[in-house]
């Protein structure tokens, strides 16, 4: 009897906490529910029955949205995959050097790298644009971009700044994780004649798979969802990414909200699928001490 009373008191004490968590959960998921709900409406329902369920359901919004944004999906996939691979390779090499090697000025240089996290990306927007415009590879209408425009109107103008900008956070996470790896593993490999490249590729990287997955998911999210930088450097319709392609439904005088929201749903499905596939590795990377300084 006493145990039941104590249990009821514990439930009553935790009720506000559970209620608050339930409210936060609702506020987190309702925007996506509202997005799906709105994607099945036409403009008339959107303006006159804003909160109501769609009636009738406009399933045609999804084929219409797919037809409009499908040419841009391949561009986004290409840019995102290249950016993720480039960021992981460069950041893992830098993090390995910071974590496993001692050289003069190591800590000071690492702090300088971390200081870049305090610089808002918008402050470098103009300088990055001028750098891409004046890049030396500027000849003809080819892969590197149109003549006189450097790397503008090419995916290189997206990938290079993305890889460079993603280094700071990736190095911070990977360096903390690699520094915590047991030195005995590396000493044993060195006794077997392993070179530094083998230590990096066959000892450090396999042990860093969870945190590499965490970095990959974060870089994918930031690259896939970016709108401002592709809008600045891309004017060629064939080079534009999905985030710009979704603006197809925004006209000068009217926006078709149903197909627009359907496009947002379609654009979010690859990210949702990626997270479901990498969820275990992503959580393992967050809980394995990767974010400890």
Helices and strands as residue ranges (DSSP letters): H 2-38, H 43-48, H 60-100, H 106-115, G 116-118, G 121-124, H 125-133, H 156-165, H 167-179, H 183-191, H 196-198, I 199-204, H 205-207, H 209-225, H 228-233, G 237-239, H 242-245, G 246-249, H 257-287
